[in-house]
Amino acid sequence: HELHPIAGGALPIAASLSICTYLLPEVLKKYQESHPNVVVSVRSGNSAQVLKMVLDGEVDLGLARSLNHPEVETIQLRDDPLILVGHPGHPALARRKVRLEELESMPIISYDRGSSDWTLMNGLFRRDGLLPNIVLEVETIEACKRMVLRKLGLAFLPQIAVVEELRRGKLCPLEISGSEPLRRSLDVILPRRRPLSKSAKELVAGLREATETPVKMAPGRKKPHSS
């Protein structure tokens, strides 16, 4: 074994649900092709749960959003803002811009009540003394996106979740005039007190490579504004 070391074993990681859905599949496909002897196990949860799994030593590394903690090292992969999107046929998309006061009366679809995304969206309205017109609440980002595609309303969705729809023109971004963008980042969180295995370091390298590619829009469309 010393003369012929085999790069393999288990690599437990944790990731937020949206990262599991929209980023990891392609990354892990490439990783498994080059590391066939490594068994990657993925646990999911919200960002706070991912942090806890890393701190408790249940996983080697975590993937979450905008997390800082003294006992972990945070590597920012890229921005993943919440952006307001709608079906191209939505009346508001004819202008591509809307004031927050106008948006207050428009049907909004929300997801995962109490999550950081939900809190960010509500905070945007509350800072101006407004309330979003929530007409439908669902549990997941994917369900919310499906509702928007069915023309049931607008939604604030993570950019990572709508890359393909924006590229193909199935959804369009809507800019909110005079409002601060809802910024967040995709982060790798690593335990400070435990060294990373070679397999884990190579997965982090794969994540970096995958998130360096800029988001491409459909021809003639603008890059989505962080709303």
Secondary structure by P-SEA (a helix, b strand, c coil): cccccccccbbbbbbcccccccccaaaaaaaaaacccbbbbbbbbcaaaaaaaaaacccccccccccccccbbbbbcccccbbbbbccccccccccccccccccccbbbbcccccaaaaaaaaaaaaaccccccccccccaaaaaaaaaaccccccccccccaaaaaaccbbbbbbcccccbbbbbbbbbbccccccaaaaaaaaaaaaaacccccccccccccccc
